[in-house]
Amino acid sequence: MSFPTRPLGQSPLMVSPLCFGGNVFGWTVDPSTSFALLDAWLGSGMNFVDTADVYSRWVPGHVGGESETLIGQWLQKSGKRKQLVLATKLGKDMGDGKVGLHPKYIKQAVDASLTRLQTDYIDLYQTHDDDPNIPLEDVLGTLGELIQAGKVRAIGASNYSAQRLAEALDCSDRHRLARFDSLQPLYNLYDRAVFEKELQPLCVARNVGVINFYALAAGFLTGKYRSEADVGKSLRGAKTTSLYLNPRGLRIVDALEQVAAQYKAQPSEVAIAWLLQQAGIAAPIASATSLVQLQSLVTAATLQLDAAALATLDDASRED
């Protein structure tokens, strides 16, 4: 199977309709499973993988770089670098003062990521967080130097407010600097308001490709978490407790199950199909820890919801 690729913003990158979230590598999946998942992802016709230097520093005993290191080992073993659109991020706290977007640190961080990834270029290099302490001109200018040096092909932003993203795009235009061609925001069928109010119109108007994270709301939109007891069964489930286990969240899951039954699909597949039909979305980011889960993601990219199904999901996910 192959999927038609789409441009990511104004960049030269052509990406598949879904992006594999690499936070699970070195965390909830072991090296051999990680390699199998990456092989299967490319084998399914997808080409886009996202990680970050900080993955998975939150695990006791980890220092960050675990995900990038595993991807690098797979690249060396598989020889599939040219088939992959590889995205990573910098700026989260890596310890020892390694944090933020100071130009000197950006140059150090990209070299560290390239070493771990065992490659000489990163397709999409993203600022994991905004750093209001560093002028946008300095950040964009330094990232542009990485593009000119051939270390990076395109740049993107993550977790930026609409105001700051607009300022960054204006800065790029005004000073003829590299521009953010992608935004990585929180967006899913539950978490809608912040993105849809300001970020979505901006990204559509300025041609910034959206690669949203938490596409399945940390697994909640799979329908497997309906009580506190369910949450305790998963390493990732703890994140869903107070955020999603409420009347609105359960109403959304009910609607997903209703639509899924109509399409003979899984609730998670419907949740991703809904995202793919929203304006400005280039490639939702979702993770899998098994080949069965991965195949379900691939299936979701083939699912086209009709107007009635979209209305059912929109009605259920309205803010209370």
Sequence and secondary structure as in RCSB ss.txt:
>XXXX:A:sequence
MSFPTRPLGQSPLMVSPLCFGGNVFGWTVDPSTSFALLDAWLGSGMNFVDTADVYSRWVPGHVGGESETLIGQWL
QKSGKRKQLVLATKLGKDMGDGKVGLHPKYIKQAVDASLTRLQTDYIDLYQTHDDDPNIPLEDVLGTLGELIQAG
KVRAIGASNYSAQRLAEALDCSDRHRLARFDSLQPLYNLYDRAVFEKELQPLCVARNVGVINFYALAAGFLTGKY
RSEADVGKSLRGAKTTSLYLNPRGLRIVDALEQVAAQYKAQPSEVAIAWLLQQAGIAAPIASATSLVQLQSLVTA
ATLQLDAAALATLDDASRED
>XXXX:A:secstr
     EE TTSS EE S EEEGGGBTTTB HHHHHHHHHHHHHTT  EEE  TTTTTTSTT  S HHHHHHHHHH
HHH  GGG EEEEEE S  STT  S  HHHHHHHHHHHHHHHT S EEEEEESS  TTS HHHHHHHHHHHHHTT
SEEEEEEES  HHHHHHHHHHHHHHT   EEEEE B SSSS HHIIIIIHHHHHHHT EE  B TTTTTGGGT  
 SHHHHTT TTGGGGHHHH SHHHHHHHHHHHHHHHHHT  HHHHHHHHHHTSTTBS  EE  SSHHHHHHHHHH
TT    HHHHHHHHHHTS  
